[in-house]
Amino acid sequence: MSKRITVLISILVIFGMLVGCGGTAGSGNQGQTPSGGGSTPSGSGASTPSGGGGGAPAAERSKTVQIGTSAKATALDPNGFRDMGSEMTIHMSYETLFNSDHSGKRGYDPCLAESWEISPDGMYWTFYLRKGVFWHNGDPFDADDVVYTIQRCIDRRDELVFLNQYLPDMIAVEKIDQYTVRTHFNKPNPLAGSGFIYLFIIPKKAHEQYGDDLFHLQYYYGTGPWILEEWVDSEYTHYKKNPNYWNKARFDSYFEEVYLRYLAEPSSAIAAHISGAVETYIPTGGIAQDMLPLYAGSEGKTELVTIQTNSTSWYGFSFKEGSIWHDEKIRKAFDMSIDRQAIIDNVLNGAASVPVGYWHSSIIGFDPALGHPEYNPDKAKDLLANSAYDGRPFSLMVSGSTSEIEAIWLTVQDMVNKVGFNMSVEFIDISVFTPRQNSGDYDLFTVSTATADGIPQRQLNRIPNNFDKADYVNEELNEYIAGFNATMDEAERYEYSRKANQMIFENKAPHISIFHRTLVRALDYGIIGIDLYPDGMCNYAYVDYDPTQSGFTSGNPFAALK
């Protein structure tokens, strides 16, 4: 019998279930009294264990963990997701050919592929697959599954979006033998690894049987450590441990069940965390600085961790016919009217930084000579007065609505309107935001994008592939992007990215960056194995419990497989 998607009835139901669920982390945390105070470390990475755990022996602790997050799943298709909430959900059950720590420092760790090689000309990648892996329904994993997954992405390129965003030049895949697969590109692609880390492999036999109902009706057979039990839309996803996980020797979680709880309202989410209804609060944009005092008094139970990320908030302009953004003077006036430092100081309490150029400093092609975006409202007024802008109203599309989000973008609205623009702000749910972005139904939108391994493929490839339906065409920029993807020479690659960085920054098209976020997340002492990457992404698949540890200690069990 298929599991059904249940729709959220009311917020009262959410918290009734959250607190009242028998055998949940809320009941399991009673009597857990970790020693040691919470800490808020600074620096470029997640905190290391500080010995702040302590508390009840593991045998007395609930076998269920409740993870609070602000990112909800909107789609469960492993090859068709566009948002962080869906990706985190998919990660629990599905796996990729190899993994990454998203920093670019360690390289790639084996997963469903034991090893791989790139041809000398960069035109194809060959993967040597792992034996002894089984899908959640008991079927064996082999090359047929990998070939089927990739061919599905090729055949449904525009619908599933994976290739257009990550590997736009992959054109074919072939089975060499039962455990060997080769992928082909139409030009050299030595950087394809940063795309393959998002290629979740699906089961050929099961998908042939059920089609996309494999995901929509939540049969959801993966190879990962957790089996999806239920998705309650806008509320939670619930998993049970995979008893036959192929890598159980290296990862066998203390927990038997995991809930990823979607908590939209920050103060209620923190209250749920402090009460023990959830054991982490990991909002995608970090905990707002003005919310942190709510954790006062919980230092013995909860740790606050500061992560310096390369996550960049940016604007995307629409260049559809008749758009005002075709006029460079209008784009530059808009950019000059935004006092980024004032937003960081007065709204974000310093928890961000002003960009230098378009790229973050950790990204290939960063150029310190480009400097910060210029804030000059007087010059912005002059540019606007001498532009084609006729005073027409337009809107900024924003995903979600919290007090901090509203404060940021309403402040921007006030800044740009003071120089002569007529902008309003639309705060809409991600379930509405994504289809509108997909269809190009916007004047201007803002999102945050991070970069895995220092390789800006997602930011660059979305431009020539019209990923946001922005209808922006710049042939010179497209040549830089194509060169960046194809060159085998690292120095050339840096220069292509630097030129793309410079062109986007100077032309203010099709994007402009706003700030880089510093994120604060919170979790109970003893909850370990949550991977919080330097690009701001999260992976909960290896969540575990150890009362002697604290912090976002990586649970990646694959590094030792090299």
SELO-346297 format. One record per residue (C-alpha): residue in one letter; y, x, z. Coordinates in Angstrom, 3 decimals. Each point is the difference from the previous one (the first is absolute). Layout:
SELO-346297
SITE;residuo;c2;c1;c3
SITE;A;Y;X;Z
...
***
This chain:
SELO-346297
SITE;residuo;c2;c1;c3
SITE;M;0.000;0.000;0.000
SITE;S;3.402;1.373;-0.874
SITE;K;2.638;0.646;2.601
SITE;R;3.128;-2.044;-0.495
SITE;I;3.613;1.058;0.117
SITE;T;1.644;-1.811;2.882
SITE;V;3.717;-0.692;-0.220
SITE;L;2.245;0.574;2.991
SITE;I;0.908;-3.323;1.638
SITE;S;2.668;1.091;2.478
SITE;I;1.180;2.975;1.968
SITE;L;-1.345;-1.650;3.143
SITE;V;-3.489;0.199;-1.429
SITE;I;0.482;3.717;-0.676
SITE;F;0.761;0.908;3.559
SITE;G;-2.434;-2.502;1.474
SITE;M;-2.775;1.734;-1.895
SITE;L;1.471;3.436;0.600
SITE;V;-0.019;-0.243;3.765
SITE;G;-2.866;-2.422;0.521
SITE;C;-2.676;1.542;-2.256
SITE;G;-3.087;0.758;2.100
SITE;G;-1.175;3.627;-0.046
SITE;T;3.208;1.278;-1.555
SITE;A;1.988;3.062;0.884
SITE;G;2.150;-2.113;2.280
SITE;S;-2.877;-0.664;2.363
SITE;G;-1.481;3.438;-0.556
SITE;N;3.178;1.733;1.107
SITE;Q;0.006;-1.561;3.443
SITE;G;-0.431;2.822;2.477
SITE;Q;0.762;2.754;-2.498
SITE;T;2.513;2.223;1.781
SITE;P;0.654;3.137;-2.036
SITE;S;1.720;2.807;1.826
SITE;G;2.946;1.899;-1.364
SITE;G;3.267;-1.315;-1.356
SITE;G;0.748;-1.010;-3.514
SITE;S;1.786;2.478;-2.203
SITE;T;2.204;-0.104;-3.050
SITE;P;-0.627;3.320;-1.732
SITE;S;2.218;1.227;-2.780
SITE;G;-0.840;2.210;-2.929
SITE;S;-1.525;-0.376;-3.420
SITE;G;-3.324;-1.571;0.870
SITE;A;-1.873;-2.272;2.325
SITE;S;-0.404;1.008;3.614
SITE;T;-2.976;2.005;1.107
SITE;P;-2.166;-1.132;2.909
SITE;S;1.884;0.400;3.253
SITE;G;-2.738;-0.823;2.459
SITE;G;1.755;-3.234;0.878
SITE;G;-3.162;-2.081;-0.237
SITE;G;-2.096;-0.475;3.089
SITE;G;-0.898;-3.509;1.099
SITE;A;-3.268;-1.887;0.061
SITE;P;-3.207;1.593;-1.300
SITE;A;-0.771;-0.806;-3.594
SITE;A;-3.020;-2.104;0.994
SITE;E;2.280;-2.482;1.825
SITE;R;2.381;-0.458;-2.889
SITE;S;-0.108;-2.883;-2.482
SITE;K;-1.744;0.770;-3.274
SITE;T;2.737;-1.846;-1.906
SITE;V;3.352;1.558;-0.903
SITE;Q;3.101;-1.963;-0.976
SITE;I;2.415;1.890;-2.266
SITE;G;3.469;-1.510;-0.272
SITE;T;1.884;0.602;-3.224
SITE;S;2.922;-1.504;-1.901
SITE;A;-1.727;0.272;-3.397
SITE;K;-2.106;-2.946;-1.079
SITE;A;-2.496;-0.045;-2.829
SITE;T;1.103;-1.982;-3.040
SITE;A;-2.925;0.897;-2.282
SITE;L;-3.498;1.337;0.593
SITE;D;-0.803;1.310;-3.483
SITE;P;-0.565;3.750;0.536
SITE;N;1.446;0.798;-3.436
SITE;G;2.857;-2.499;-0.018
SITE;F;2.021;0.527;3.175
SITE;R;3.724;0.816;0.048
SITE;D;0.862;-0.078;3.713
SITE;M;-0.830;2.020;3.098
SITE;G;-1.579;-2.882;1.902
SITE;S;-2.561;-0.579;-2.737
SITE;E;-0.713;3.707;-0.342
SITE;M;-0.674;0.408;3.728
SITE;T;-2.351;-2.986;-0.113
SITE;I;-1.889;1.341;-3.023
SITE;H;-0.354;3.451;1.614
SITE;M;-2.130;-1.486;2.766
SITE;S;-2.843;-1.017;-2.335
SITE;Y;0.407;1.890;-3.281
SITE;E;0.008;3.715;-0.722
SITE;T;1.299;2.394;-2.621
SITE;L;-1.528;2.974;-1.775
SITE;F;1.916;2.359;2.265
SITE;N;2.564;-0.205;2.776
SITE;S;3.270;1.721;0.819
SITE;D;2.097;0.638;3.095
SITE;H;3.000;-0.919;-2.229
SITE;S;1.784;3.258;0.785
SITE;G;-1.169;2.115;-2.928
SITE;K;-0.801;2.862;2.371
SITE;R;-3.764;-0.414;0.358
SITE;G;-0.948;-1.267;-3.419
SITE;Y;-2.623;-2.714;-0.352
SITE;D;-2.974;-0.820;2.203
SITE;P;-3.288;-1.266;-1.482
SITE;C;-0.952;-3.627;0.435
SITE;L;-2.078;-1.913;-2.569
SITE;A;0.151;3.110;-2.168
SITE;E;-1.495;3.153;1.505
SITE;S;1.908;2.209;-2.434
SITE;W;2.044;-0.152;-3.191
SITE;E;1.504;2.244;-2.635
SITE;I;2.890;-0.096;-2.450
SITE;S;-0.483;1.220;-3.555
SITE;P;2.014;3.132;-0.903
SITE;D;2.270;-2.051;-2.254
SITE;G;0.499;-2.724;2.646
SITE;M;-1.282;-2.709;-2.347
SITE;Y;-2.895;-1.228;2.126
SITE;W;-1.247;-0.054;3.598
SITE;T;-3.709;0.098;0.827
SITE;F;-1.309;-1.462;3.282
SITE;Y;-3.354;0.834;1.594
SITE;L;-0.864;-3.007;2.134
SITE;R;-1.593;-0.261;3.412
SITE;K;-3.582;-1.208;0.295
SITE;G;-1.306;-2.239;2.774
SITE;V;3.030;-2.317;0.123
SITE;F;-0.515;-3.774;0.164
SITE;W;2.248;-2.997;-0.442
SITE;H;0.369;-2.449;2.870
SITE;N;-2.546;-2.314;-1.680
SITE;G;-2.597;2.788;-0.172
SITE;D;0.327;0.910;-3.690
SITE;P;0.070;3.772;-0.712
SITE;F;3.204;1.652;-1.200
SITE;D;-0.069;2.138;-3.159
SITE;A;1.899;0.917;-3.162
SITE;D;-0.241;-3.521;-1.430
SITE;D;2.324;-1.238;2.759
SITE;V;2.613;2.672;-0.691
SITE;V;-0.093;-0.541;-3.766
SITE;Y;0.218;-3.763;0.477
SITE;T;2.991;0.296;2.371
SITE;I;1.980;2.288;-2.277
SITE;Q;-0.801;-1.978;-3.136
SITE;R;1.142;-3.161;1.783
SITE;C;3.325;1.693;0.744
SITE;I;0.346;1.118;-3.623
SITE;D;-0.885;-3.431;-1.413
SITE;R;2.354;-1.818;2.382
SITE;R;2.699;2.650;0.147
SITE;D;3.027;-2.278;0.241
SITE;E;-1.571;-2.568;2.298
SITE;L;-1.528;2.372;2.556
SITE;V;2.969;2.460;-0.044
SITE;F;-2.035;2.965;1.321
SITE;L;0.090;2.079;-3.182
SITE;N;3.643;-0.699;-0.826
SITE;Q;1.081;1.158;3.423
SITE;Y;-2.363;2.909;0.613
SITE;L;-1.929;1.131;-3.093
SITE;P;1.721;-1.404;-3.102
SITE;D;-1.513;2.623;-2.332
SITE;M;-3.659;-0.646;0.882
SITE;I;-1.586;-1.545;-3.096
SITE;A;-3.780;0.198;0.376
SITE;V;-2.903;0.623;2.376
SITE;E;-3.594;0.972;-0.695
SITE;K;-3.223;0.270;1.965
SITE;I;-1.558;3.453;-0.353
SITE;D;-3.013;-0.799;2.184
SITE;Q;-0.788;-2.174;3.022
SITE;Y;2.282;2.021;2.273
SITE;T;2.512;1.565;-2.394
SITE;V;3.080;-1.653;-1.514
SITE;R;2.683;1.391;-2.306
SITE;T;3.455;-1.507;-0.467
SITE;H;2.094;0.680;-3.102
SITE;F;3.791;0.173;-0.403
SITE;N;2.093;-0.132;-3.158
SITE;K;1.930;3.071;1.159
SITE;P;-0.499;2.686;2.644
SITE;N;0.121;-1.495;3.494
SITE;P;-0.482;2.655;2.671
SITE;L;1.742;-2.241;2.561
SITE;A;-2.413;-2.907;-0.321
SITE;G;-1.321;0.707;3.495
SITE;S;3.016;-1.695;1.567
SITE;G;-1.002;-3.133;-1.914
SITE;F;-3.737;0.170;0.619
SITE;I;0.589;-0.217;3.763
SITE;Y;1.006;-3.640;-0.643
SITE;L;-2.964;-0.836;-2.267
SITE;F;-2.257;-2.125;2.195
SITE;I;-3.476;-0.302;-1.509
SITE;I;-1.520;-3.493;-0.260
SITE;P;-3.689;-0.988;-0.462
SITE;K;-0.954;-0.668;-3.628
SITE;K;-2.975;-2.255;0.670
SITE;A;1.798;-2.183;2.557
SITE;H;3.161;-0.326;-2.101
SITE;E;-2.042;-0.952;-3.051
SITE;Q;-1.614;-2.719;2.115
SITE;Y;3.105;-1.394;1.718
SITE;G;2.912;1.203;-2.105
SITE;D;3.292;0.171;1.915
SITE;D;-1.439;-2.509;2.485
SITE;L;-1.581;3.115;1.504
SITE;F;3.462;0.529;1.488
SITE;H;1.533;-3.492;0.002
SITE;L;-2.967;-1.549;1.831
SITE;Q;-0.329;3.082;2.179
SITE;Y;-3.543;1.118;-0.698
SITE;Y;1.820;3.340;-0.149
SITE;Y;-2.883;2.464;-0.336
SITE;G;1.322;3.532;0.480
SITE;T;-1.485;3.320;1.081
SITE;G;2.405;0.600;2.905
SITE;P;-0.481;-0.014;3.779
SITE;W;1.135;-3.625;0.529
SITE;I;-1.259;-3.289;-1.440
SITE;L;2.613;-2.713;-0.496
SITE;E;-0.889;-3.117;1.983
SITE;E;3.085;-2.120;-0.535
SITE;W;3.502;0.011;-1.412
SITE;V;2.289;-2.560;1.602
SITE;D;3.051;0.012;-2.222
SITE;S;3.201;1.171;1.719
SITE;E;-1.905;0.521;3.240
SITE;Y;-2.807;2.588;0.036
SITE;T;-2.923;1.687;-1.692
SITE;H;-3.179;0.380;2.061
SITE;Y;-2.727;2.614;-0.516
SITE;K;-3.370;0.895;1.449
SITE;K;-1.452;3.504;-0.039
SITE;N;-2.225;0.936;-2.915
SITE;P;-3.331;0.933;1.668
SITE;N;-1.166;1.855;-3.112
SITE;Y;3.122;2.028;-0.702
SITE;W;-0.973;3.061;-2.023
SITE;N;2.236;2.360;2.006
SITE;K;-1.035;-1.311;3.407
SITE;A;-1.028;3.470;1.151
SITE;R;3.650;1.042;-0.156
SITE;F;1.659;-3.327;0.760
SITE;D;-1.596;-2.560;2.277
SITE;S;2.822;-1.915;1.658
SITE;Y;-0.217;-1.063;3.617
SITE;F;1.251;-3.385;-1.176
SITE;E;-2.228;-2.701;-1.430
SITE;E;2.828;-2.221;-1.242
SITE;V;3.559;0.522;-1.236
SITE;Y;2.823;-2.491;-0.469
SITE;L;3.076;0.902;-2.022
SITE;R;2.583;-2.426;1.411
SITE;Y;3.083;-0.885;-2.016
SITE;L;2.959;-0.276;2.393
SITE;A;3.187;-0.897;-1.820
SITE;E;2.539;-0.250;2.824
SITE;P;0.631;3.376;1.691
SITE;S;0.808;-1.100;3.558
SITE;S;-3.022;-2.317;0.063
SITE;A;-2.144;2.807;-1.420
SITE;I;1.113;2.394;2.735
SITE;A;-0.611;-2.675;2.642
SITE;A;-3.519;-0.450;-1.406
SITE;H;-0.537;3.751;0.195
SITE;I;1.279;0.376;3.549
SITE;S;-2.117;-2.965;1.151
SITE;G;-3.150;1.511;-1.480
SITE;A;-0.492;-2.629;-2.700
SITE;V;0.169;2.868;-2.506
SITE;E;-0.446;3.716;0.618
SITE;T;2.310;1.394;-2.636
SITE;Y;3.234;-1.045;-1.634
SITE;I;0.389;1.784;-3.311
SITE;P;2.689;-1.685;-2.111
SITE;T;0.318;1.458;-3.468
SITE;G;3.698;0.766;0.451
SITE;G;-0.457;1.310;3.519
SITE;I;1.087;-1.617;3.251
SITE;A;3.725;-0.710;-0.098
SITE;Q;2.001;2.227;2.321
SITE;D;1.522;-2.963;1.817
SITE;M;-3.536;-1.287;0.723
SITE;L;-1.223;3.172;1.720
SITE;P;1.463;-0.885;3.447
SITE;L;-2.454;-2.923;0.105
SITE;Y;-2.726;2.572;0.649
SITE;A;1.647;1.149;3.244
SITE;G;-2.517;-0.111;2.822
SITE;S;-3.057;0.307;-2.230
SITE;E;0.042;3.800;-0.188
SITE;G;-3.327;0.342;1.823
SITE;K;-1.769;-2.176;-2.537
SITE;T;1.840;0.451;-3.281
SITE;E;1.178;3.005;-1.983
SITE;L;2.913;-0.018;-2.423
SITE;V;-0.445;2.431;-2.898
SITE;T;2.764;1.110;-2.357
SITE;I;-0.947;0.882;-3.562
SITE;Q;2.324;1.749;-2.437
SITE;T;-0.970;-1.432;-3.393
SITE;N;0.997;0.320;-3.629
SITE;S;0.193;-3.789;-0.237
SITE;T;3.080;-0.871;-2.054
SITE;S;1.821;-3.314;-0.088
SITE;W;1.481;-0.570;-3.454
SITE;Y;1.559;-2.552;-2.321
SITE;G;-1.525;-1.055;-3.302
SITE;F;2.402;-1.343;-2.631
SITE;S;-0.881;-2.563;-2.660
SITE;F;0.943;1.007;-3.538
SITE;K;-0.983;-3.267;-1.650
SITE;E;2.314;-1.350;-2.691
SITE;G;3.417;-0.880;1.374
SITE;S;-0.452;1.914;3.256
SITE;I;3.126;1.568;1.504
SITE;W;-1.948;3.191;0.746
SITE;H;0.057;1.189;-3.605
SITE;D;3.535;1.232;0.787
SITE;E;-0.200;3.427;1.664
SITE;K;3.401;-0.509;1.639
SITE;I;-1.300;-3.076;1.798
SITE;R;-3.099;1.843;1.256
SITE;K;2.066;2.937;1.241
SITE;A;2.553;-2.287;1.652
SITE;F;-2.823;-1.778;1.807
SITE;D;-1.493;3.294;1.184
SITE;M;3.344;1.435;1.148
SITE;S;0.796;-3.091;2.045
SITE;I;-2.978;0.527;2.362
SITE;D;0.676;2.048;3.131
SITE;R;-3.567;1.128;0.676
SITE;Q;0.870;2.087;3.036
SITE;A;1.745;-2.943;1.655
SITE;I;-3.107;-2.134;-0.495
SITE;I;-2.178;2.750;1.470
SITE;D;2.325;0.509;2.984
SITE;N;0.939;-3.595;0.776
SITE;V;-3.034;-2.018;-1.058
SITE;L;-2.931;2.408;0.118
SITE;N;1.232;2.029;2.986
SITE;G;-0.581;3.251;-1.875
SITE;A;-3.605;-0.753;-1.002
SITE;A;0.492;0.954;-3.660
SITE;S;1.664;2.616;-2.185
SITE;V;2.289;-0.099;-3.035
SITE;P;-1.795;1.097;-3.186
SITE;V;0.815;3.202;-1.867
SITE;G;-0.359;-0.873;-3.657
SITE;Y;-2.601;-2.669;-0.659
SITE;W;-3.110;1.780;1.355
SITE;H;-0.939;0.712;3.590
SITE;S;-0.120;3.713;0.864
SITE;S;-3.838;-0.084;0.151
SITE;I;-0.325;-1.092;-3.624
SITE;I;-0.560;2.220;-3.026
SITE;G;3.336;0.291;-1.793
SITE;F;2.257;-0.287;3.041
SITE;D;3.336;1.667;-0.774
SITE;P;2.392;0.664;2.911
SITE;A;2.797;0.776;-2.485
SITE;L;0.272;-3.707;-0.862
SITE;G;1.489;-0.780;3.394
SITE;H;0.395;-3.375;1.711
SITE;P;1.062;-3.185;-1.799
SITE;E;3.787;-0.300;0.083
SITE;Y;1.549;-2.632;2.240
SITE;N;3.441;-0.824;-1.381
SITE;P;1.052;-3.672;0.166
SITE;D;3.401;0.669;-1.583
SITE;K;-1.599;1.655;-3.017
SITE;A;-2.552;-2.814;-0.095
SITE;K;2.838;-2.542;-0.258
SITE;D;1.550;1.925;-2.891
SITE;L;-3.309;0.287;-1.846
SITE;L;-0.693;-3.680;0.462
SITE;A;3.493;-0.993;-1.150
SITE;N;-0.499;1.995;-3.223
SITE;S;-3.543;-1.235;-0.629
SITE;A;-1.431;-3.040;-1.729
SITE;Y;-0.614;-1.757;3.326
SITE;D;1.379;-3.528;-0.146
SITE;G;-0.520;-0.998;3.628
SITE;R;-3.232;-1.870;-0.654
SITE;P;-2.224;-0.530;3.058
SITE;F;-3.326;1.781;0.327
SITE;S;-2.621;0.280;2.718
SITE;L;-1.899;2.770;1.730
SITE;M;-3.664;-0.921;0.500
SITE;V;-1.408;1.256;3.324
SITE;S;-3.572;-0.336;1.233
SITE;G;-0.246;-1.313;3.554
SITE;S;2.537;-0.838;2.653
SITE;T;0.411;1.587;3.413
SITE;S;3.174;0.580;1.949
SITE;E;0.082;3.640;-1.160
SITE;I;-0.728;-0.826;-3.637
SITE;E;2.669;-2.654;-0.008
SITE;A;2.500;2.335;1.667
SITE;I;-0.589;2.731;-2.603
SITE;W;0.369;-2.101;-3.114
SITE;L;2.762;-2.271;1.269
SITE;T;1.937;3.161;0.841
SITE;V;-0.550;1.182;-3.577
SITE;Q;1.101;-3.405;-1.254
SITE;D;3.249;0.317;1.944
SITE;M;0.588;3.552;-1.281
SITE;V;-0.510;-0.760;-3.701
SITE;N;1.924;-3.272;0.087
SITE;K;2.994;1.747;1.545
SITE;V;0.452;2.044;-3.184
SITE;G;-0.189;-3.072;-2.248
SITE;F;-3.664;-0.955;-0.483
SITE;N;-1.301;-3.511;0.568
SITE;M;-3.452;0.651;1.470
SITE;S;-2.170;-2.184;2.203
SITE;V;-3.277;0.951;1.706
SITE;E;-3.293;-1.886;-0.330
SITE;F;-2.490;0.644;2.807
SITE;I;-3.372;-1.219;-1.272
SITE;D;-3.645;0.318;0.963
SITE;I;-2.086;2.695;-1.684
SITE;S;-2.221;-2.716;-1.516
SITE;V;3.064;-1.213;-1.939
SITE;F;1.622;3.400;-0.474
SITE;T;-2.934;1.583;-1.849
SITE;P;-0.398;-2.659;-2.732
SITE;R;3.745;0.047;-0.634
SITE;Q;-0.019;3.786;-0.251
SITE;N;-3.024;-0.214;-2.328
SITE;S;1.809;-2.406;-2.312
SITE;G;3.412;1.715;0.080
SITE;D;1.602;-3.055;1.616
SITE;Y;2.719;1.867;1.895
SITE;D;3.420;1.589;-0.347
SITE;L;-0.600;2.742;2.531
SITE;F;-2.766;0.654;2.517
SITE;T;-0.665;2.449;2.779
SITE;V;-3.320;1.443;1.150
SITE;S;-1.275;3.160;1.628
SITE;T;-2.270;2.424;-1.839
SITE;A;-1.749;3.065;1.334
SITE;T;-1.585;2.937;-1.784
SITE;A;-3.523;1.258;0.588
SITE;D;-0.618;3.735;-0.285
SITE;G;3.615;0.690;-1.003
SITE;I;-0.699;-1.380;-3.487
SITE;P;2.450;-2.744;-1.065
SITE;Q;-2.320;-1.732;-2.444
SITE;R;0.583;-3.505;1.306
SITE;Q;3.779;0.364;-0.208
SITE;L;-0.057;1.590;-3.442
SITE;N;-2.784;-1.884;-1.779
SITE;R;1.416;-3.404;0.868
SITE;I;3.033;0.770;-2.222
SITE;P;-1.484;0.517;-3.522
SITE;N;-2.755;-2.538;0.754
SITE;N;2.587;-2.640;0.955
SITE;F;-1.936;-0.592;3.200
SITE;D;2.807;-2.064;1.574
SITE;K;0.804;-1.811;-3.262
SITE;A;3.440;1.629;0.215
SITE;D;0.205;0.498;-3.802
SITE;Y;1.600;3.420;0.470
SITE;V;-0.412;2.456;-2.883
SITE;N;1.106;3.636;0.092
SITE;E;-1.945;2.137;-2.462
SITE;E;1.189;3.314;1.441
SITE;L;-1.121;-1.024;3.485
SITE;N;-3.313;-1.209;-1.419
SITE;E;-0.541;3.425;-1.577
SITE;Y;0.526;1.689;3.365
SITE;I;-2.485;-2.387;1.597
SITE;A;-2.585;0.582;-2.732
SITE;G;0.447;3.760;0.305
SITE;F;-0.348;-0.159;3.778
SITE;N;-3.298;-1.859;-0.289
SITE;A;-1.477;2.191;-2.711
SITE;T;0.956;3.619;0.591
SITE;M;-2.570;2.386;1.462
SITE;D;2.750;2.383;1.126
SITE;E;1.349;-0.537;3.546
SITE;A;3.420;1.494;-0.767
SITE;E;0.429;-2.292;-2.995
SITE;R;-1.140;-2.937;2.084
SITE;Y;2.657;0.703;2.605
SITE;E;2.680;0.260;-2.685
SITE;Y;-0.991;-3.288;-1.670
SITE;S;0.145;-1.753;3.368
SITE;R;3.302;1.677;0.889
SITE;K;1.542;-1.191;-3.274
SITE;A;-1.292;-3.539;0.573
SITE;N;1.380;0.129;3.543
SITE;Q;3.385;1.136;-1.308
SITE;M;0.143;-2.597;-2.767
SITE;I;-0.886;-2.924;2.273
SITE;F;2.439;1.208;2.656
SITE;E;2.938;0.608;-2.360
SITE;N;-0.503;-3.101;-2.182
SITE;K;-0.809;-2.259;2.963
SITE;A;-2.726;-1.526;-2.127
SITE;P;-2.382;-1.652;0.187
SITE;H;-0.047;0.630;3.753
SITE;I;2.241;1.376;2.729
SITE;S;-1.331;1.280;3.309
SITE;I;1.577;-1.187;3.229
SITE;F;-1.578;1.847;2.921
SITE;H;-3.197;1.667;1.227
SITE;R;-1.483;-1.669;3.077
SITE;T;-1.113;1.512;3.279
SITE;L;-2.698;-2.302;1.354
SITE;V;-1.037;-0.799;3.554
SITE;R;-3.380;-1.624;0.605
SITE;A;-1.776;-0.881;3.257
SITE;L;-3.620;-0.006;1.138
SITE;D;-1.967;-0.093;3.221
SITE;Y;-1.385;3.230;1.397
SITE;G;-3.596;0.498;-1.068
SITE;I;0.361;-1.716;-3.383
SITE;I;-0.619;2.824;-2.459
SITE;G;-1.007;0.570;-3.606
SITE;I;2.923;-1.826;-1.591
SITE;D;1.287;2.056;-2.903
SITE;L;3.774;-0.196;-0.222
SITE;Y;0.944;1.995;-3.055
SITE;P;3.243;1.915;-0.661
SITE;D;0.834;-2.468;-2.753
SITE;G;0.080;-2.805;2.589
SITE;M;-3.297;-1.570;-1.102
SITE;C;-2.697;-0.922;2.518
SITE;N;-3.792;-0.049;-0.073
SITE;Y;-1.860;-1.781;2.793
SITE;A;-3.518;0.433;-1.409
SITE;Y;-0.925;2.747;2.474
SITE;V;1.391;-1.584;3.159
SITE;D;-1.906;1.097;3.106
SITE;Y;0.335;0.268;3.764
SITE;D;0.208;3.058;2.227
SITE;P;1.743;-0.404;3.385
SITE;T;0.696;3.746;0.154
SITE;Q;2.166;0.009;-3.129
SITE;S;3.249;-1.537;-1.196
SITE;G;2.252;-0.092;-3.018
SITE;F;-0.798;-0.656;-3.628
SITE;T;-2.947;2.390;-0.043
SITE;S;-1.500;-0.016;-3.464
SITE;G;-3.360;-1.664;-0.353
SITE;N;-0.734;1.479;-3.428
SITE;P;-3.713;0.882;0.065
SITE;F;-0.001;1.463;-3.489
SITE;A;1.754;3.350;0.339
SITE;A;-3.200;1.589;1.324
SITE;L;-1.884;-1.102;-3.114
SITE;K;1.656;2.608;-2.242
***
